[in-house]
């Protein structure tokens, strides 16, 4: 199998026949062996009936149905596990992603990139989604150092090795490119045609941006501090402890120079509080280091390729 197209589906029955036809129209002329994997994430409409009908008429179509709605990350994970292609393309089922762009993703993957992320340009969404998304993307670029314009775009291309190695859960599907980059995979992006929604309405509300902020902190910790938690908590602890020491040293000087009393000053309480918080942060970091030391570790490296069976066989 050359190409696997993974499509998470949640109540998009009207869009699926059109999307299936467009994907086939984009891939058939390329002469590649391909499959389309629709993952029904607990839809309450006729989405599964449509998927079964498409599978009955087209051998390229495969379907997975969840017992209930588990979320997009779970749908992508199930699709990745089922995918048999050398290259895996993901896109949303709402027809806003244009399947005609798929050959461009494949060209970039064959040129040597491991992850190709779509950049919806120009984006055909209301400003209430565009401007918060701009802020979210800026924050993600700043924190992670991965310079993409549209982390949340569901239109992406991967080599098979990427979807096998990178694990996602919760809302971390937005950060697949970041997690892949941290594993040493080569990540790039291309501008893709974005279309207005034709049927229904978006399934994501404003709350996803608040959730995205917490997930960003999670990704930062997972990629940089998983095996060295003291570097994170220790830095915060030293900053707090140091500031508290400076405040209390200042008050001590005042006391020795005759500026008494200092016991009723709010600044004294602040200094003591900062010192206590600093000690607690450092203690958290040390406990984290102890847990990391005794926990089973994954490999802290990722091999791209070998020559002459350099690492030996599993036999």
Long-range contacts (C-beta under 8 A, 24 or more apart in sequence): 1-33, 1-34, 1-35, 1-84, 1-85, 1-86, 2-32, 2-33, 2-34, 2-85, 2-86, 2-87, 3-27, 3-32, 3-33, 3-34, 3-35, 3-85, 3-86, 3-87, 3-88, 3-89, 3-102, 3-106, 4-34, 4-35, 4-37, 4-79, 4-82, 4-83, 4-84, 4-85, 4-87, 4-88, 4-89, 5-34, 5-35, 5-36, 5-37, 5-88, 5-89, 5-90, 5-91, 5-99, 5-102, 6-37, 6-39, 6-76, 6-79, 6-80, 6-82, 6-83, 6-88, 6-89, 6-90, 7-36, 7-37, 7-38, 7-39, 7-79, 7-90, 7-91, 7-92, 7-93, 8-39, 8-41, 8-72, 8-75, 8-76, 8-79, 8-90, 8-92, 8-93, 8-154, 9-38, 9-39, 9-40, 9-41, 9-43, 9-47, 9-51, 9-75, 9-93, 10-40, 10-41, 10-42, 10-43, 10-47, 10-69, 10-72, 10-75, 10-93, 10-203, 11-43, 11-44, 11-45, 11-47, 11-200, 11-203, 12-43, 12-47, 12-93, 12-94, 12-199, 12-200, 13-43, 13-45, 13-46, 13-47, 13-49, 13-50, 14-198, 14-199, 14-200, 15-93, 15-94, 15-95, 15-198, 15-199, 15-200, 16-47, 16-50, 16-51, 16-54, 16-93, 17-50, 17-54, 18-95, 18-198, 19-93, 19-95, 19-99, 20-54, 20-58, 20-61, 22-95, 22-98, 22-99, 22-100, 23-99, 23-102, 24-58, 24-60, 25-99, 25-100, 26-99, 26-100, 26-101, 26-102, 26-103, 27-102, 30-103, 30-106, 32-106, 33-85, 34-60, 34-85, 35-60, 35-61, 35-62, 35-83, 35-84, 35-85, 36-60, 36-61, 36-62, 37-62, 37-63, 37-64, 37-79, 37-82, 37-83, 38-62, 38-63, 38-64, 38-93, 39-63, 39-64, 39-66, 39-75, 39-76, 39-78, 39-79, 40-64, 40-65, 40-66, 41-66, 41-69, 41-70, 41-71, 41-72, 41-74, 41-75, 42-66, 42-67, 42-68, 42-69, 42-70, 71-170, 71-171, 72-154, 72-171, 72-173, 73-168, 73-169, 73-170, 73-171, 73-172, 73-173, 74-169, 76-168, 76-173, 77-167, 77-168, 77-169, 80-163, 80-164, 83-160, 83-163, 85-160, 86-159, 86-160, 87-157, 87-158, 87-159, 87-160, 88-157, 88-158, 88-159, 88-160, 88-162, 88-163, 89-155, 89-156, 89-157, 89-158, 90-154, 90-155, 90-156, 90-157, 90-158, 91-154, 91-155, 92-154, 92-155, 94-197, 94-198, 94-199, 94-200, 94-202, 95-195, 95-197, 95-198, 95-199, 96-120, 96-124, 96-194, 96-195, 96-196, 96-197, 97-154, 97-155, 97-192, 97-194, 97-195, 98-192, 98-193, 98-194, 98-195, 100-193, 101-155, 101-190, 101-192, 101-193, 102-157, 104-190, 104-192, 105-155, 105-156, 105-157, 105-190, 106-157, 108-157, 108-188, 108-190, 109-157, 109-158, 109-159, 112-186, 113-186, 113-187, 113-188, 114-158, 114-159, 114-161, 114-162, 114-180, 114-185, 114-186, 114-187, 115-156, 115-157, 115-158, 115-159, 115-162, 115-176, 115-177, 115-180, 115-181, 115-185, 115-186, 115-187, 115-188, 116-156, 116-157, 116-158, 116-187, 116-188, 116-189, 116-190, 117-148, 117-150, 117-151, 117-153, 117-156, 117-177, 117-187, 117-188, 117-189, 117-190, 118-150, 118-153, 118-154, 118-155, 118-156, 118-189, 118-190, 118-191, 118-192, 119-148, 119-149, 119-150, 119-153, 119-189, 119-190, 119-191, 119-192, 120-150, 120-153, 120-155, 120-192, 120-194, 121-149, 121-150, 121-191, 121-192, 121-194, 122-194, 123-150, 123-194, 124-194, 124-195, 124-196, 124-197, 125-194, 128-206, 129-202, 132-206, 132-209, 136-209, 136-212, 136-213, 139-213, 139-216, 140-175, 140-178, 140-216, 143-216, 143-220, 144-175, 144-178, 144-181, 144-216, 144-219, 144-220, 144-223, 146-177, 146-178, 146-181, 146-187, 148-177, 148-187, 148-189, 149-189, 150-189, 151-175, 151-177, 151-178, 152-212, 153-192, 155-192, 159-185, 161-185, 165-302, 170-215, 170-218, 171-208, 171-211, 171-212, 171-215, 172-215, 172-218, 172-219, 174-212, 174-215, 175-215, 175-216, 175-219, 178-219, 178-223, 179-219, 179-222, 179-223, 182-223, 182-224, 183-302, 184-302, 184-304, 185-302, 226-292, 227-292, 227-297, 227-300, 228-289, 228-292, 229-284, 229-285, 229-288, 229-289, 229-292, 230-282, 230-285, 230-286, 230-288, 230-289, 231-285, 232-285, 233-281, 233-282, 233-284, 233-285, 233-288, 234-281, 234-282, 234-285, 236-278, 236-281, 237-277, 237-278, 237-279, 237-280, 237-281, 237-282, 237-283, 237-284, 237-285, 238-278, 238-282, 239-278, 240-274, 240-275, 240-277, 240-278, 240-281, 241-274, 241-275, 241-277, 241-278, 241-279, 241-281, 241-282, 242-278, 243-271, 243-274, 243-278, 244-270, 244-271, 244-272, 244-273, 244-274, 244-275, 244-276, 244-277, 244-278, 245-271, 245-275, 246-271, 247-271, 247-274, 248-272, 248-275
